[in-house]
Every structure is written in C-alpha cells, then in structure tokens.
Amino acid sequence: MLRFFLEIFTRAGFPCLFTAQTNNRSFLFCIIGRNKPFNMQASPQVSGTREQILHTAARLFSRQGYVGTSVRELAQAVGMEPASLYNHFASKEEILHALAMTCADDFLQTVTPIALGPLGTRAKLEAMIAGHAVVLCRHLNSATIFLREWQHLGDERRTHYAQLREQYEQLFREVIQQGMQSHLFREADVKFATLTVLSALNFMPQWYKPDGEKTPRELGELLARILLQGLLKSF
C-alpha cells in the first residue's frame, strides 16, 4: 500500500517525507513543498494549452461522457486541430487518466492527513467528510470521472486507479471501525456504513450550486453532522 501513497504524493511535488504509523501499518507522508492541485472548476481563466485541454475535456466528459466525446470534438472545443492535440497527450485515454489522477491526488492529499492525524474519532470523521465535500465541489466537472468515467481507462490504469480508490475508502472504513470498537458508533456493517457515507457525499454534484448561500466547507460540515447522527450511539 505504501507505494500507492508514495506515487500520489510524489506526483504532487512533495520533496520531504516522513512515516506515520496506524493499526500496525506504516504510511508515507509529505510535509513540505506541496504544489496546489490543478483546479478544474474554480476559474474559467485556464492558463497553458495542456491545462486548457484538461479543463475542456472535464467539461465535455461530464456533460456527454468519455465515450460520447470524440477527439475531434474536444480539439474543436479547445480551438485546435485534432492532430495538434496529440502534441500534448498521446491519446484520449491519457487525458482521462490525467483528469482521474488529479481528482485522486486531491482526495488523498486532503483526507489522508486527517485520517492519520491526532483528532478524536468523531472529530476525525467529521473533518474527513467535510474535506471530501470540499474536494468534490472543487472538481465539479471532474466528479463524474472520479465516480464513473474512470472505468473506461485501459486495464493497467483502471486496475491501478481502482486500487487507489480502495485505499481511499479504507481510510473511512478504519475510522468508522475505530468508532464502533470504542462504542462511540452503533454496531453496523463497516463496509456498508462507509458506502452509505460516501454515497451521500458523492451525490453532491447533482445539487450543489457554486453561487449558493453556503460554501463547500459549510455544506461539508453540515453533511458531517447529519451523517454522524446515523452512526452515533444514543446514550
């Protein structure tokens, strides 16, 4: 498992690593020099041709799916000839992979330090839920890629990405398991409880409005309080 986290953080540009221990397993952490993740949603002013291609691809893949978007259509939307697009990416799949990994990087970089940090179980899960919500809102155009379109990746990339998703979900499972073992949370199927929490969060792109009254952080904290009510024991 360490090599998956090492790959994620190395891709993100962290030059300094330390090892954290949890449940008798070691995790690599990166602590300085982080590059800010590429934001697919925050601003229409995308600089650089490669970033422009990614930004446009995220929008088209979200609207009509990966399979339903042709290279020609993507190139036209960017304002270049299809052949020119291959100067920046070897294939349409490589674009999908870049978008998928951008999402994975951001989720892992946001949630892993919380999951392995010193917070108590309840505060930790609340912060993880809020962090997940913030990342989702930061990548609204790429949400369908993280949730569904990644399955169109080639075998090797798809397998690797599925493993990263599994590592991410395991962070939530372990914290929920800790809450049950400490009798903070009611007894339930840990895997099902985790899927319930993540499924509720992953529906956010269907209703979230960037110009709404609440910020992504405020919505995440509100969702955390609501979801925790279903897990907490009544005393």
N, C-alpha and C positions, 0 to 999 in steps of 0.2 A: 504494500500500500504506500510505503514511503516514496517510491519512485513516481507515483502519480502526483502527489503533492509537490515533490521537487520539480517535476516538469511544469506544473501550473505556475509555481512561484518564480521559477527561472524565466519562463515566458514573460512574466510580469515585470522583470527587470530588477529583482531584489538581489543585491550583492552580498548581503550578510545573513547567515543562517544560524539558528540555534535549535536545540532539540527539546521538545516538551514531552512529558510522559502522562499517559492517561490509560487506565484499565490495563496496565502492564504492556502498553504498546507505545512506541516512540513515534513522534510526528515532527517533521521539519517545519520550522517557522522562519519567515523572512521578516526582518525588523527595520531595515532602513533602505532608503533609495527607491521606494515604490514609484513606479510610473502610474499616472492616473489612467484608469481603463478608458478605452475609446467609448464615448457616449453616443449611442445610435439615435437617441431621442432628443437630447437636450437642446440642440441648436441646428437650424437648417443651414447655418454657415459652416459647411464642412470643408476643411482645407485639405488639399492634396488629392490627386486623381485616385489613388488607391482607396482612400477614405471615402471619396465621393461614390466610388463603385460599391463599397460595402454599405454605405448609407442608403443608396438607391435599391440595392438588392434586398436589404432588410425590409424596406417598404413594399417592394413587389412580392417577395416571398410571403410576407404577412397577408397581403391582400388576395393573392391568387395562388399561393402555394409554390413550392420549389419546382415541381413537375410542370405546373402550368405557366412557368416563366421561361421563355427562351433566351438564349444568349443574345440573339439579335434584338429582342425587345429590351433587354437590360442595357445593351450598348446604346440603343436609341434614346432611352430614358436618361442616360448619362451624358449623351451628346457626342458619341464617338462611333467609329466603325467597329463592327464585331471583331475584326482582326486585331484592332488596337487594344481591345480588352485583354487579349492574351499576352500582351506585353506586361501586364500586371498580375494576372492569375493564369495558371496553366489550364484550368478548367472551371466549369460552373460549380462542380463539386468542391473545388478548393475554396471558392467564395463561401459556399455553405459552411464548410469546415471552419473557416476563419470567423464567421459570424457565431457559430456554435461555441467555439472556444473562447470568444470574447465574453459571452454570457457565462460560461463555466468558470472562467477566471474570476469574474466579478463576484459570482455567488460564493465561490470558495474563499476568496480573499476577504469577503465581508463576514461570513458566518464562522469560518474555522477559528479565528482568534477568540470569538465569543464562546464557542463550544468548548474550547480547551482552556479558557480563562478562569479566573478565581471567583466569578459570581456564584451565588447560590443557585440551586436548581430552578426555582421558579423564575427568578430574575434572568437567568441564562436563557431559558426557553422563550421568555417574553422578548428578550433582545434579539434572539435568532429569528423569531417570527417577524419582528419589525424590520430587521436587516434584510430578510428575504423579500418583504414587500417593497422596500426602497429599491432594491436591485431590479425587481420586476418593472417598477414604474420607470426606472432609468433606461430600460431596454424594451419599451412597449412594442416597437416594430420587430424586435427580435424574439419576443416572447413565444410566438408560435414555433420558432426554430428550436428554442430550448425545450419546449414541451412536446413537439410533434415532428417537425420537418427534419430534425437530425437523423431520423430513421432512413432517410434517403442517402446517407453517406455510404461510401463503399465499405466492404466488410471489415477491413482492418481499422479504419477510422471510426466506424459505427461501434465496433466492439470496445475500442478504447474509450469512446465517449460514454457508452453505457456503463463502463467501469467507474468513470468519474462521477456520473450521476448516482451510482450506487454508493460511492464513498461519501458523497454529499448527504444522501438520505440517511446513511449510517450515523452521521453526526446528530441528527434529530432523534434517531432511534435510541442512541445511547443516553441522551439527556432525559428522554421520556422514561426509559428503563430505570435510570437513577431515581427519578421521582416516584416511580412505583415501588422500588425497593426500599425507599426511605419512608413510605406510606404517606407521602405528600400527595401523590396522584392515586386515583382509584385504580384497582386492578383491571386490566383490559389487555387485549392482544396488542403488543407493542407495535408490530408492523402495521396493523390496521389503524391504530391510533395515529401513527406517523403519516400514513397515506391520507387520513382524514384531514389532518392539519395542513399538509402540503397541497392537497386538492382544493381546499377552501382558499388558500393563498393564491394558487395558480389560476383561479377564476378571475382575479383582479383585472387583467387586461380587458375583460369583457365589459366592465362597468366603470373603470377608473377614468376620470376626466382631469387632464393636466391643469385645466383652469378652474377646477372645483374649489370649494371652500377650504378643504383640508389638504395639508401637504402629504406626500408619501409617508414621511415619518409619523405624522399624526394618525394617518389611516392604519399604518402598521401597528402602532401601539394600541389603537382601538381594537383591531382584529386580535391582537395578542390577548387582551383582557377577555374578549368574548370566547376565544378558543380555549383559554385556560380554565374557564368556568366548567367546560365539559370534562376536564381532566382532574381538577382539584377534588379532593375528598371533602365531604361535609363533616364538620366537627361539632 
